[in-house]
């Protein structure tokens, strides 16, 4: 029996689990410090009050039980990996031995140390905890204005630093949410000002010009205030200062300007890139350890030409499948195949029922794109929910027995 340990119940980790589940002669242990899989792609809907809390998570214990009998979940915090002894080291429990290891521990928001005050006065949104923190602030501000005539007249502002996919989506969703609230509220309510700061000359740098143009127009129509061409130079308690000396007062600040590998990944004794991600070969193996694979945001993923692959749920899922398939090939002493990850398109939520789908050869805008994005999300989420439901029934039956 070969034991495969997967560290991280991320998009990539879950896909790898799906490939390995039910395979004869294989035992799989999924390890995560959280007992849930956070659907980051729906985190912005949670913040904007479009979906309930429980729709953005899937319980890992039930999910693992629903996959197959050869899968189990371990709720624990991995501290280190002894690559020579083939053991995962934990904070509070005994080490776990493995025959193969998949590192899918993901990434966290990169708060640039060169920007004074950034880490102290802003929040990331990659975790459930951060998303709930922002949701709480946002709803409390709306509640204050509902209850108090004095507060209702006050303006308040949110600064979103970073105008990539995450920054654009969260700015649009929050502004659309407030606009809806403002229109339906009988009180005279102070305006919400959302400032989106882009260091480059445009938002969504690197995407197709027509996508940038349409997204910019949508943000302007919603009322998002765009600041382009100047990065954030310093952050104080209630004020962001840009490189061009412009000052933006805020009540809450979100930073989405980049990612860096999780502290666990950075601490591992292996080769890393400048973002702390593990360097991998064309088979997604960590050099020097042919039984260890790294995927998703934990890995320095490259295409066949050596170009860095954007850290998206899509690339994480593909790398998870490829790593698991290569583990099976290695077990059977078959030739491993080169991982060829390709971004097949992007779906961008831009508030309310408006979205953009960029499929490369064609692009869709507006409500139809919104429906397409929701369909993509359901195609991913529904099978997992059914597995988790099945797993819950099995867990409950075990307890009764």
HELIX and SHEET records of a PDB file:
HELIX    1   1 UNK A   11  UNK A   20  1                                  10    
HELIX    2   2 UNK A   40  UNK A   42  5                                   3    
HELIX    3   3 UNK A   43  UNK A   47  1                                   5    
HELIX    4   4 UNK A   53  UNK A   56  5                                   4    
HELIX    5   5 UNK A   60  UNK A   67  1                                   8    
HELIX    6   6 UNK A  118  UNK A  121  1                                   4    
HELIX    7   7 UNK A  128  UNK A  147  1                                  20    
HELIX    8   8 UNK A  149  UNK A  152  1                                   4    
HELIX    9   9 UNK A  165  UNK A  184  1                                  20    
HELIX   10  10 UNK A  209  UNK A  222  1                                  14    
HELIX   11  11 UNK A  263  UNK A  267  1                                   5    
HELIX   12  12 UNK A  296  UNK A  298  5                                   3    
HELIX   13  13 UNK A  313  UNK A  331  1                                  19    
HELIX   14  14 UNK A  367  UNK A  400  1                                  34    
SHEET    1   A 6 UNK A  71  UNK A  75  0                                        
SHEET    2   A 6 UNK A  26  UNK A  32  1                                        
SHEET    3   A 6 UNK A   2  UNK A   7  1                                        
SHEET    4   A 6 UNK A 100  UNK A 103  1                                        
SHEET    5   A 6 UNK A 289  UNK A 294  1                                        
SHEET    6   A 6 UNK A 285  UNK A 286 -1                                        
SHEET    1   B 2 UNK A  36  UNK A  38  0                                        
SHEET    2   B 2 UNK A  57  UNK A  59 -1                                        
SHEET    1   C 3 UNK A  78  UNK A  82  0                                        
SHEET    2   C 3 UNK A  87  UNK A  90 -1                                        
SHEET    3   C 3 UNK A  96  UNK A  97 -1                                        
SHEET    1   D 2 UNK A 107  UNK A 109  0                                        
SHEET    2   D 2 UNK A 259  UNK A 261 -1                                        
SHEET    1   E 4 UNK A 225  UNK A 228  0                                        
SHEET    2   E 4 UNK A 192  UNK A 198  1                                        
SHEET    3   E 4 UNK A 156  UNK A 161  1                                        
SHEET    4   E 4 UNK A 252  UNK A 255  1                                        
SHEET    1   F 3 UNK A 232  UNK A 236  0                                        
SHEET    2   F 3 UNK A 239  UNK A 242 -1                                        
SHEET    3   F 3 UNK A 247  UNK A 249 -1                                        
SHEET    1   G 3 UNK A 346  UNK A 349  0                                        
SHEET    2   G 3 UNK A 355  UNK A 358 -1                                        
SHEET    3   G 3 UNK A 363  UNK A 366 -1                                        
END                                                                             
